[in-house]
């Protein structure tokens, strides 16, 4: 007599990025031969950039699908390399995320092509070679090859990924179109729920709705960017921005704001518009010197269904923060360069947010050594980035191959963050009616992730781990 034994399907979770650091988010779920990658991000910290060039831990052709939480470069920026090396499955994400990701990938490819050409020229002049080939990690053509693979999903909708895996998308409240992804694995009529938070936004922030919450999950993979601190109250942001701008205007200087093209630039415009309308700051000229931010702002206009009540009212009353009178959208490189000759005071918003590339590096090179000027940081600065070096108080920094004395006023406004802080993250976790079987803390500097992991254990009693880079676990 034969006995039929039901085979147990092992679900494995591999931590391939943003484990013990902030950027490079990549988590792979492996179920009975099916491989699903959650995010495919670029490393941006200097000490981890080498990993961008490393081969993928598994052949990209063996990955069945990508679930993309949102369009920030550290979550989507390695997709062209994945596709170039053999991935041909679907990339599931919201419609807004798909639109914005295409813009960001093209910009990333363009910057890498420019940087590769610049480094080749510089290294030849200096008679040396760099640690990597003097060629881009991927090209514009590689980025465009990703576009046919995008498969948009609406909020609160689910898609069958493959076989016994289903993915549902919910609002993460972080940036336009950002998602918390609920993955359900069915095995022998039993279901296991894994929540991938991506980046969780803060409640009651401008423009987008607050994050969705959940009542049940077996496993949670949660971010910890601000897992060791608490943000300033929202009202303090307006006061801090107004105070900084008014002080800079008094000196007649320029205000340079390094800003991410996605959400942060739009939020900065939201606050500047509010302060100007309410006469808290002068009617100062504002230059948005980021073609990518300008294109993304257009995507915002395409998706008013994702706006919160206050933002919808502004649009209805023709007081859009994307179209106020003092705002000037800078497009060409020539227009950007012409700002150097203008006398202050005025505001320049330019990318990238961590000063790792883009036009802001040129504005910093031209303005950071003048004590009349102000550099106002409105976002997180990862360890090893130029932005972090500046905010850490270095007196001399290297920009575009040259050293510059830091003499401008350096101001950091922490409350701007689109990431939930440790109490907001804990409050989100508390919405679950019972502790998950396991909470995995990722996407944070090691000290922040460890602190938040301990905080979860102390406050909720949940089993918590801060995974190491490359670590794999079985979800039993």
Residue pairs with C-beta under 8 A, 6 or more apart in sequence:
6 188
8 187
9 31
9 32
9 164
9 187
9 188
10 32
10 474
10 476
11 29
11 30
11 31
11 185
11 187
11 192
11 474
11 475
12 29
12 30
12 31
12 472
12 473
12 474
12 475
13 27
13 28
13 29
13 30
13 194
13 219
13 221
13 440
13 472
13 473
13 474
13 475
14 27
14 28
14 29
14 30
14 57
14 470
14 471
14 472
15 27
15 440
15 442
15 467
15 468
15 469
15 470
15 471
15 472
16 26
16 27
16 28
16 57
16 469
16 470
17 23
17 24
17 25
17 26
17 27
17 39
17 41
17 43
17 51
17 469
18 24
18 25
18 26
18 27
18 39
18 41
18 74
18 442
18 443
19 442
19 466
19 467
19 468
19 469
19 470
19 471
20 446
20 449
20 466
20 467
20 468
20 469
21 43
21 45
21 48
21 382
21 383
21 444
21 445
21 446
21 469
22 44
22 45
22 74
22 225
22 380
22 382
22 383
22 443
22 444
22 445
23 41
23 42
23 43
23 44
23 45
23 48
23 74
23 382
24 41
24 42
24 43
24 44
24 48
24 51
24 52
24 74
24 78
25 38
25 39
25 40
25 41
25 69
25 74
25 75
25 198
25 442
25 443
26 37
26 38
26 39
26 40
26 41
26 78
27 37
27 38
27 39
27 196
27 221
27 442
28 35
28 36
28 37
28 38
28 57
28 58
28 63
29 35
29 36
29 37
29 38
29 165
29 183
29 185
29 194
30 36
31 163
31 164
31 165
31 185
32 163
32 164
34 64
34 161
34 162
34 163
34 164
34 165
35 58
35 62
35 63
35 64
36 63
36 64
36 65
36 66
36 67
36 161
36 162
36 165
36 167
36 183
37 63
37 65
37 66
37 67
37 82
38 66
38 67
38 69
38 181
38 183
38 196
38 221
39 66
39 67
39 68
39 69
39 75
39 76
39 196
39 198
40 66
40 68
40 75
40 76
40 77
40 78
40 79
40 82
41 72
41 73
41 74
41 75
41 76
41 77
41 78
42 52
42 73
42 74
42 76
42 77
42 78
42 108
43 49
43 51
43 52
43 74
44 73
44 74
44 354
44 356
44 382
44 385
45 382
45 383
45 384
45 385
46 384
46 385
47 383
47 384
48 384
50 131
50 132
52 78
52 81
52 137
53 132
53 137
55 85
56 82
56 85
57 470
59 85
59 86
60 82
60 83
60 85
60 86
60 87
61 85
61 86
61 87
61 88
63 82
63 87
63 89
64 89
64 161
64 162
65 89
65 90
65 91
65 92
65 161
65 162
66 79
66 82
66 87
66 89
66 90
66 91
66 92
66 149
67 92
67 93
67 161
67 167
67 181
67 183
67 196
68 75
68 76
68 79
68 91
68 92
68 93
68 97
68 101
68 179
69 75
69 93
69 97
69 172
69 178
69 179
69 180
69 181
69 196
69 197
69 198
69 199
70 76
70 93
70 97
70 172
70 174
70 175
70 177
70 178
70 179
70 198
70 199
71 93
71 97
71 100
71 101
71 104
71 175
71 177
71 178
71 262
72 104
72 175
72 199
72 260
72 262
73 104
73 108
75 198
75 199
76 101
76 104
76 105
77 104
77 105
77 108
79 91
79 101
79 105
79 146
80 105
80 108
80 109
80 138
80 139
80 142
80 143
80 145
80 146
81 137
81 138
81 142
83 142
83 145
83 146
83 149
84 138
84 142
84 145
87 149
88 149
89 149
90 149
90 150
90 151
91 98
91 146
91 149
91 150
91 151
92 151
92 153
92 159
92 161
92 167
92 169
93 101
93 150
93 151
93 152
93 153
93 169
93 177
93 179
94 152
94 153
94 154
94 155
94 169
94 177
94 178
94 179
95 152
95 154
95 177
95 303
96 176
96 177
96 299
96 302
96 303
96 306
97 177
97 178
97 179
98 150
98 152
98 177
99 177
99 299
99 302
100 175
100 176
100 177
100 262
100 296
100 299
101 150
102 143
102 146
102 147
102 150
103 261
103 292
103 295
103 296
103 299
104 261
104 262
104 292
104 296
105 143
105 146
106 140
106 143
106 144
107 261
107 291
107 292
108 143
109 136
109 138
109 139
109 140
109 142
109 143
110 140
111 357
111 358
112 136
112 137
112 138
112 139
113 136
113 139
113 140
115 136
115 357
116 134
116 135
116 136
119 130
119 134
120 134
122 401
123 129
123 130
123 134
151 159
153 159
153 167
153 169
154 169
155 169
155 170
155 171
155 179
155 212
156 168
156 169
156 170
156 212
157 168
157 169
158 166
158 167
158 168
158 169
159 166
159 167
159 168
160 166
161 167
161 183
164 185
164 186
164 187
165 183
165 184
165 185
165 186
166 183
166 184
166 186
167 181
167 182
167 183
167 184
168 181
168 182
168 183
168 184
169 179
169 180
169 181
169 182
170 179
170 180
170 181
170 182
170 212
170 214
171 178
171 179
171 180
171 208
171 209
171 210
171 211
171 212
171 306
172 178
172 179
172 180
172 197
172 198
172 199
172 200
172 201
172 211
172 212
173 200
173 201
173 202
173 203
173 205
173 208
173 209
173 210
173 211
173 212
174 198
174 199
174 200
174 201
174 208
174 211
174 263
174 418
174 419
175 199
175 201
175 208
175 262
175 263
175 418
176 207
176 208
176 262
176 263
176 266
176 299
176 300
176 303
176 306
177 303
177 306
178 198
178 199
178 201
178 208
179 198
180 195
180 196
180 197
180 198
180 200
180 211
180 212
180 214
181 195
181 196
181 198
182 193
182 194
182 195
182 214
182 217
183 193
183 194
183 195
183 196
184 191
184 192
184 193
184 194
185 191
185 192
185 194
192 218
192 219
192 475
193 216
193 217
193 218
193 219
194 217
194 218
194 219
194 220
194 221
194 475
195 214
195 217
195 219
195 220
195 221
195 222
195 436
196 221
197 220
197 221
197 222
197 223
198 223
199 223
199 225
199 418
199 419
199 443
200 211
200 222
200 223
200 419
200 420
200 424
200 425
200 428
201 208
201 210
201 211
201 418
201 419
201 420
202 210
202 231
202 417
202 418
202 419
202 420
202 421
202 424
203 210
203 211
203 420
203 424
204 210
204 234
205 234
205 267
205 418
206 267
206 270
206 271
206 308
206 310
206 311
207 263
207 266
207 267
207 270
207 300
207 307
207 308
207 311
208 263
208 306
208 307
208 308
208 311
209 306
209 307
209 308
210 308
211 420
211 428
213 428
213 431
214 431
214 432
215 431
215 432
215 433
216 432
216 433
216 434
217 432
217 436
218 436
218 437
218 475
219 436
219 437
219 438
219 439
219 440
219 475
220 429
220 432
220 436
220 438
220 439
220 440
221 440
221 442
222 425
222 429
222 439
222 440
222 441
222 442
223 419
223 425
223 442
223 443
223 444
224 425
224 441
224 442
224 443
224 444
224 448
224 449
224 452
224 453
225 380
225 417
225 419
225 443
225 444
225 448
226 380
226 417
226 419
226 420
226 421
226 422
226 425
226 444
226 448
227 421
227 422
227 425
227 441
227 444
227 448
227 449
227 451
227 452
227 453
227 455
228 422
228 444
228 447
228 448
228 451
228 452
229 414
229 421
229 422
229 448
230 421
230 422
230 423
231 414
231 415
231 417
231 421
231 424
232 240
232 413
232 414
232 415
233 415
234 415
236 415
237 271
237 413
237 415
237 416
238 271
238 274
238 275
238 280
240 411
240 413
240 415
241 271
241 272
241 275
241 281
241 376
241 413
242 275
242 280
242 281
244 255
244 374
244 376
244 411
244 413
245 255
245 275
245 281
245 284
245 347
246 281
246 282
247 374
247 409
248 254
248 255
248 344
248 345
248 373
248 374
248 409
249 281
249 282
249 284
249 345
251 345
251 372
251 374
252 343
252 344
252 345
252 372
253 344
253 345
253 370
253 372
253 373
253 374
253 408
254 344
254 345
254 346
254 347
254 348
254 367
254 372
254 373
254 374
255 344
255 345
255 346
255 347
255 348
255 373
255 374
255 376
256 348
256 350
256 360
256 363
256 364
256 367
256 368
256 373
256 374
256 375
256 376
256 408
257 268
257 347
257 348
257 349
257 350
257 375
257 376
257 377
257 378
258 350
258 351
258 352
258 353
258 354
258 355
258 360
258 364
258 375
258 377
258 378
258 379
258 387
259 265
259 268
259 290
259 293
259 349
259 350
259 351
259 353
259 360
259 378
259 379
260 351
260 352
260 353
260 379
261 290
261 292
261 293
261 296
261 351
261 352
261 353
262 293
262 296
263 418
264 353
264 378
264 379
264 416
264 418
265 288
265 290
265 293
265 296
265 297
265 349
265 351
266 293
266 296
266 297
266 300
266 321
266 322
267 416
267 418
268 349
268 378
268 416
269 286
269 288
269 297
269 321
269 322
269 324
269 327
269 349
270 311
270 321
272 281
272 286
272 321
272 324
272 326
272 347
273 319
273 320
273 321
273 324
273 327
274 321
275 281
276 282
276 283
276 284
276 324
276 326
277 319
277 324
283 325
283 326
284 326
284 345
284 346
284 347
285 326
285 328
285 346
285 347
286 326
286 327
286 328
286 346
286 347
286 349
287 328
287 330
287 339
287 346
287 347
287 348
287 349
288 294
288 297
288 327
288 328
288 329
288 330
288 349
289 330
289 335
289 336
289 339
289 348
289 349
289 350
289 359
289 363
290 330
290 349
290 350
290 351
290 358
290 359
291 330
291 331
292 351
292 358
293 349
293 351
294 329
294 331
297 322
300 322
301 322
304 312
304 315
307 315
314 320
314 321
330 336
330 339
336 350
336 359
336 362
337 362
339 346
339 348
339 363
340 366
344 372
344 373
348 363
350 358
350 359
350 360
350 363
351 357
351 358
351 359
351 360
352 358
352 360
353 378
353 379
353 387
354 379
354 380
354 381
354 382
354 385
354 386
354 387
354 388
355 361
355 364
355 381
355 385
355 386
355 387
355 390
356 385
356 386
356 387
361 386
361 399
361 400
362 400
364 375
364 386
364 390
364 399
364 404
365 399
365 400
365 402
365 404
367 373
367 375
367 408
368 375
368 390
368 397
368 399
368 404
368 405
368 406
368 407
368 408
369 404
369 405
369 406
369 407
369 408
370 407
370 408
371 407
371 408
371 409
372 408
373 408
373 409
374 408
374 409
374 410
374 411
375 390
375 408
375 409
375 410
375 411
376 411
376 412
376 413
377 387
377 390
377 391
377 410
377 411
377 412
377 413
378 413
378 416
379 416
379 417
380 417
380 419
381 387
381 388
381 390
381 391
381 412
382 388
382 445
383 445
386 397
386 398
386 399
389 397
390 397
390 406
390 410
391 410
391 412
393 410
394 406
395 405
395 406
396 403
396 404
396 405
396 406
397 403
397 404
397 406
398 404
420 428
422 451
422 452
422 455
425 452
426 455
426 456
426 459
426 460
429 439
429 456
429 460
429 462
430 460
435 460
435 461
435 462
435 463
436 462
437 463
437 475
438 462
438 463
438 464
438 465
438 473
438 475
439 453
439 456
439 462
439 463
439 464
439 465
440 464
440 465
440 466
440 467
440 473
441 449
441 450
441 452
441 453
441 456
441 464
441 465
441 466
441 467
442 449
442 466
442 467
443 449
444 452
446 466
449 466
450 466
453 464
453 465
453 466
454 464
456 462
456 464
457 463
457 464
465 473
467 473
